[in-house]
Amino acid sequence: MKYAIVNSGIVDNIIEWDGVSEYSVDGVLVEADANAYIGGVYADGAFVARPPEPEPELTPEQIQAEADKASAISKLEALGLTDAEIKALSGGL
């Protein structure tokens, strides 16, 4: 089973341990769950889930590429093409 080594409410490490054999650590061993991660918080008897990663900001090149894609789709729609036809022509835009 996986156990977290917790010091002052912070997960220092996660290890595999049978929960029975003698094992000495600097901290407290707590059975880990899906929310346990190194550097994470253990408070009030539970691991605090990792905060979601922020969406990366788009580069100017990516912003331009998205604008170009939207323009191309708009022009194809103006010609009367269906969504299925646009996807077939564009490889899934």
N, C-alpha and C positions, 0 to 999 in steps of 0.2 A: 504494500500500500504506500501511497505517497503521503509524506509528512512535511510540514513547513517548520523550519526553525525560526522562531519568532523572538525578537529582542525589542523591548520597549514599544510593542505594537507594530513593528515593521518586520516583514518577512525577509530574513537574511539569505535563506537558501531553501530549496525543496529537494528532499531525498526520498529514496525508496527504503522502507524499513518494515520489518515484519510486525512491529508493535509489541513484541514480546522480549526479544533478546536484549541484553544490556547494550546500551548505546549512550555515550556521554556527549552532550553538546553544551555549548555556551548559549543558553537561551531555553526556550520552552518548545517541546515538540507538540504540534497540533496536526491532527489528521487533515490533509489538504482536500479542498473541493475545487470545483471548476473556477472559482473566483480567486484562488490563491496564485500569486505570482511573485517572483523575486522583486523586492522593492515595494510590494503592495502593503496594504494596511490590514491589520487584524484588530478589530475593536468590538467590544460588547459581545464576545463569543462568536464572531463571524468574520469572514474575510470580506473586505470591501471590493466590489467588482472594479476591474480596470476601466477607467473612463474611456469613452470612445475616442478614437484618433480623429483629429480635425481633418476635414477635406483639404487636400493640398491646393494652394492657390494656382490658378492657371497662368502660364507664361503668356506674354503678348503673342507669341506664335500660335499657341493653342487657342487663344481667344479669336485670332484671325481665322484659323482653320475652321472653328465652329461657325463663325459668321459666313465664311465661304460655303460651307456645307448647307447652312440654312438658306442661303441665297440660291444655290443650285437646286435644292428641293423645291423652293418656291417657284422657280422658273419652270421646272418640269411639271409641277401641278398646274401652272398657268397654261401649259400646252395640252392639258387634259389627261395626263397620265394618272393612273391609279396608284395607291400606295404600293400595291403588289408589283406593279410595273417598275416603279421607281426603285424598289428594293432589288428587283431582278437586274436592272441596269447598273446599279451602283454597288452591288455586292453587299447590300444590307445597310445602307446609310440609315 
